[in-house]
C-alpha cells in the first residue's frame, strides 16, 4: 500500500500544524516535539514507544503526546496505519486552559492512548474543515476540540523526580546544546562544562528528556530547521545552518522526525509557490 503524507497549516487554526498520512514502512526515530502531538487513528495500528513504555493505538483511538516527551512511531500491523494529526503549540493549549479557568501551567495528558468516540469524531471534523479551507468551521471546531480534550483528558503535570543537582546539570547542558547546534561538545566536554561526571550526566539527561544528548541535539536541529524553512531558507542552506553535514543528512533526519521531507514541509508553510505537498 502506498505511503502518503500531507502536511499543512491553516491560519484559522493558529500555532498548529496539521498532518494527514498513511505509513507502512516509515518509522519515526525517537524524538521530541516542542509542542503537543494529538491525533486520531483512522485505519490500522500505530505502535510507539513513549518514554520507555510501548503503546498501540488502533482505529478510532486518540494519541496524546506531551511536549518534550521522547517517543517513536511505526506500524503495528503489516498494513501500517493512517491518521490525522494536529500539533498545537504549548501556548495554544495553555491559552485555552487559562480561558477554562485552569491553573497557569503547561497542560499535561497522563494517558497516551484513549478511547473517546465523541472527541475522536470532533477531531475528524476539525481536521477535515481545516483541510478544505473552511475557516469559520476550522477555528470554531479546533477551539472546541482542544477545550474538550483538556477538560476530559488533561491532568496536573507530574513533578520532576531528579535531585536538584541533577536538574541543574541537565538544565545547563540543555542550554549549551541549544547554543551549539553547529559545533556541539563531546559528552566529556559537556559534562565538564556543567560540573558533572559524563556517566552521571548521561543518566540524568536521559531520565529528564528520554533521550541521550546526541539524539536530543538532532531533535533540536530539526526544530530549528523547521523554523528556517518556514521563513523561506533553502534546504541546502538550512542543513549548513543547523549543523547537518549536507542536505541529504537533513532530509534523512527531518523525515524520520516530521514525517515529510524538508521541501514538502516548506511548501506546506507557504514559502514555495506550489500546492503539491504530498510525498510517497
Secondary structure as the mmCIF struct_conf table of DSSP 4:
data_model
#
loop_
_struct_conf.conf_type_id
_struct_conf.id
_struct_conf.beg_label_comp_id
_struct_conf.beg_label_asym_id
_struct_conf.beg_label_seq_id
_struct_conf.end_label_comp_id
_struct_conf.end_label_asym_id
_struct_conf.end_label_seq_id
STRN STRN1 UNK A 4 UNK A 9
TURN_TY1_P TURN_TY1_P1 UNK A 11 UNK A 12
BEND BEND1 UNK A 13 UNK A 13
TURN_TY1_P TURN_TY1_P2 UNK A 14 UNK A 15
STRN STRN2 UNK A 16 UNK A 23
BEND BEND2 UNK A 24 UNK A 25
STRN STRN3 UNK A 28 UNK A 31
BEND BEND3 UNK A 34 UNK A 35
STRN STRN4 UNK A 37 UNK A 50
TURN_TY1_P TURN_TY1_P3 UNK A 51 UNK A 52
STRN STRN5 UNK A 53 UNK A 58
TURN_TY1_P TURN_TY1_P4 UNK A 59 UNK A 60
STRN STRN6 UNK A 62 UNK A 65
TURN_TY1_P TURN_TY1_P5 UNK A 67 UNK A 68
STRN STRN7 UNK A 71 UNK A 75
BEND BEND4 UNK A 76 UNK A 77
TURN_TY1_P TURN_TY1_P6 UNK A 78 UNK A 79
STRN STRN8 UNK A 81 UNK A 88
HELX_RH_AL_P HELX_RH_AL_P1 UNK A 90 UNK A 99
TURN_TY1_P TURN_TY1_P7 UNK A 100 UNK A 101
BEND BEND5 UNK A 104 UNK A 105
STRN STRN9 UNK A 108 UNK A 109
BEND BEND6 UNK A 110 UNK A 110
BEND BEND7 UNK A 112 UNK A 112
STRN STRN10 UNK A 113 UNK A 114
HELX_RH_AL_P HELX_RH_AL_P2 UNK A 117 UNK A 131
TURN_TY1_P TURN_TY1_P8 UNK A 132 UNK A 133
HELX_RH_AL_P HELX_RH_AL_P3 UNK A 135 UNK A 153
STRN STRN11 UNK A 154 UNK A 155
HELX_LH_PP_P HELX_LH_PP_P1 UNK A 156 UNK A 160
BEND BEND8 UNK A 162 UNK A 162
HELX_RH_AL_P HELX_RH_AL_P4 UNK A 164 UNK A 178
TURN_TY1_P TURN_TY1_P9 UNK A 179 UNK A 179
BEND BEND9 UNK A 181 UNK A 183
HELX_LH_PP_P HELX_LH_PP_P2 UNK A 184 UNK A 186
HELX_RH_AL_P HELX_RH_AL_P5 UNK A 187 UNK A 194
TURN_TY1_P TURN_TY1_P10 UNK A 195 UNK A 195
HELX_RH_AL_P HELX_RH_AL_P6 UNK A 198 UNK A 209
BEND BEND10 UNK A 210 UNK A 211
HELX_RH_AL_P HELX_RH_AL_P7 UNK A 213 UNK A 230
TURN_TY1_P TURN_TY1_P11 UNK A 231 UNK A 232
HELX_RH_AL_P HELX_RH_AL_P8 UNK A 235 UNK A 242
TURN_TY1_P TURN_TY1_P12 UNK A 243 UNK A 243
BEND BEND11 UNK A 245 UNK A 246
HELX_RH_AL_P HELX_RH_AL_P9 UNK A 247 UNK A 258
BEND BEND12 UNK A 259 UNK A 260
HELX_RH_AL_P HELX_RH_AL_P10 UNK A 262 UNK A 268
TURN_TY1_P TURN_TY1_P13 UNK A 269 UNK A 270
BEND BEND13 UNK A 272 UNK A 273
STRN STRN12 UNK A 278 UNK A 279
#
